[in-house]
Amino acid sequence: MPECGSDRSAPKCEIKPLCNEPRLACRPPHWSPTRRAWVRAESATEAKQRYAVIADVLADTASRLTHCDGNGCEKFVWPGSTKQLALAALTVVLHESGLREDIQFGRGPLGRGSLGEACLMQLDARDAPYLASWIPEQERQTIAHDKTKREEFSQSLLGDSPEALSRCFEVGMRMLARARASCSASGSWQHGMFSMYGTGTTCNAGVLRDRSRTFERMQAVSRRPLRG
């Protein structure tokens, strides 16, 4: 809350409940030592507006990639539908970040992973640059091996701009496509894909089986007819 200033002992705003209901979003602003700022909980309205932008960009990115055949764009191979790709990416987002605002923006203390993973898909900047189609191919390895450049790359994935979100989702979707191809011979392609995405080493990580269940539930819901 920049309107409250940056002085813990002398806030420029009133420290009082923001509304009169027993909800987290109504609680008064409080000082965050880690952010060195006055903060408050995100309201339901603000969250829905943020989710709407995320959903639009995720859908647009999935459509762009599944229609990319290598002619004027970096080839993308996904043996499934655009909706399936979007739901697979959404599954990762829900389990990796829960759509949290602090992770979307990379704000401390918990907005980045333990190894500096960034954005809603929690991308590791040691691997992600190799799949960043907007970066010239000859520059990707340099970014992946340089700590300063890796952090600059990570910062480009953070925030609520459609550009940052699209970069985050594109790399994540390309990782999912690569993971699916690597685990195509496994018993369950979706479990294999989510396992490889989450571990980078195995197509059968039992601890990640809940991601397949989330994916299957969302697919079932998406097939239901709309009401009204």
N, C-alpha and C positions, 0 to 999 in steps of 0.2 A: 504494500500500500504506500506508494511514493507520496501520496497526499498527507501521510502522517509524519513525513520527514525521516531523518536518519539518526535522531538523538533518542536513545533509550529513556533518558530521564525527563525529556521535554517533548512529548509527541505534539504534533501540530493538529491532530484530529482528536475528536472526543473518543475516549476509551469507554465505550458503552455498547450494550447489545445492538446488533444491526437490525434485529427484528424481534418481535415478541412471541416467538414460538420456540418450543424446546427442541431445536434442531442445531446441529453442528454449525451450519452456515449462519446462524443467528448469534453465535458467541462473539464477544467483543474482540477487537484486534489485540494481538499479543506480540511481544518482542521475540524475534528469533535470533539467538546469538550466532548461529551458523550462517544465516543470511545477512546478519547485521541490518535488519530491517523489521518494520512492523508488518505483520502478515494477518491474514484471515482465511477461513475456509472458503472454497469455491462454492457458489450457490448452484442449485439444481438448474436454474435457467442458464447460467454461464456454462455449466458442464454440457448441457444439451447443445448449446451453440457451438462449443468446441468440438463435440462429437460429430456434429453435422458436417463441419469442414473436413474432419478426419475421414469420415465415411465417403464423402464426395471424392476426395483425392485418392483414397484407396481404390475406389471403383474405377476412377479414370486411369490410374496407373496400371491396374490389372488389364483394362481394355487395351491400353496403348501397347503393353508388352505382348499380349496374346495375338495382336494383329501385326506384330513385328516379324518379318520374314528375312531380315538381313539386308533388305533393299532400302538404304537410307537410314537404317538404325542397326544397332548391334543385335545380332540374331538371338532370338529367345525361343526355346523349345519347351513346351508344356503340353503333355498329352491329355489335356482335359479342357473344360470350358473356362471362360472368363470368370464366371460366378464361382467355380470351384477354386480357382486361384485366389480370388478375393477373400473367400471364406478361410482358405488355408492361411493366408497372411493375417487375417483377423484373429484366427486361433492363436497364432504366435504372439500377436500384440496383447491379447487378453491375458495370456499366461506369463509373458515376459515383463509386461509393464502395467497391466490392468487399466490402461488408458490414463494413468496418473499424470496430472499436469506438471508436477515437478520433474518427472522423467521425460516428458515431451520437451521441456525446456532445459533439462540437464541441471536443475538447481540442486544445491546441496541441502542437507547432507546425504540424501539417498537418491538423488536424481541421476546418478551415473553408476554403472556396475563396478565391481571390485577391480576389474582390469581396464576401467575406463569405457566400457561399453556404452553406446549412446543411442538415443532416440527410442521411440516406442517399440521397435523391434530389437532393441539392445544389440546393436551391431558392434563387433570387435574391429577396431580400425587397423588391426594388423592383417586382417583378411578382406575387409569390405572394399578397400580401394580397387582391388583387382576386378570387381564387378561393377564399378561406377562408370557407366557408359559415357557420361558427360565429360570425363577426364580423358585426355589423349592417352592411348595405351602405353606409350613409352614413358609416361610420367607416373604410372600407378605403382610400380615397384618402389620408386624413390619415396613416394608418400608412405607406403607400408613400412619402410625400413627407417624412416626418420621420425623421431618422437615429436618434434615440433610440428612437422607437416601432418602427422597423424592427428594431432589435436586440432589443427586447423580444419582438417577434413571432418572430424567428429562434430565440430561446431557448426559446420555447414548442414548438418542433419537435424539440428535442434530448432525448436520454435514452432510457431503456428502458421508460418507462411506456406502456401501451397507448394512453393518450390522446395523448401526444406522437407516437408512431408513426403513429397513425391520422390525425392532422393532417398530418403529413409526406406520407403516402401519398395522402390525399384531394386535396391540392393538386397533387401530381405527376400523379395520374390525371386530374384535370380538365385539366391542361396537355396531357397526352397526347391526351385526347378533342378538345380544341381544335386541337391540331396535326394530328390525323388528319382532322378536318373541313377544315382549311385546305389539306391536301395530298391530298384525295380524288381529284383529277383526275390526280395524278402516276402514273407507270407502275407503281410498287410502293408501295401505301399504307403498308406498314410502314416501308420506307426513308424515305418522305416524312415520316411521323410522327416517327420518331426524328431525322431531320435537322432538322425544325422545332423539336422539343423541345430539341435540343442547341445550335442556332445562333440560333433565334428569327427567322431571316431567309430561309432557303432550304429547299426540299423535296428538294434533291439534293446533300447534302454528302457527297462521296465518302469522306472520311475517317471517316465514321460508318457506312459500309456493314457493318462487322463487327457492329453491333448487330442488324441484320436477320438475320444468320446465327445469332447467339446465340438470338434469338427463335424462329427456325425450328427449331433443334436442340431447344429446350425443348418446343416444341409436339409434335415427333416423339416425344420421350421420354414426354410426358404421355399419349400415345395408346397406349403399350405396356400390355399386360395386367399386372396385379400378380402377382408370384410367390407361391407358398405358399398 
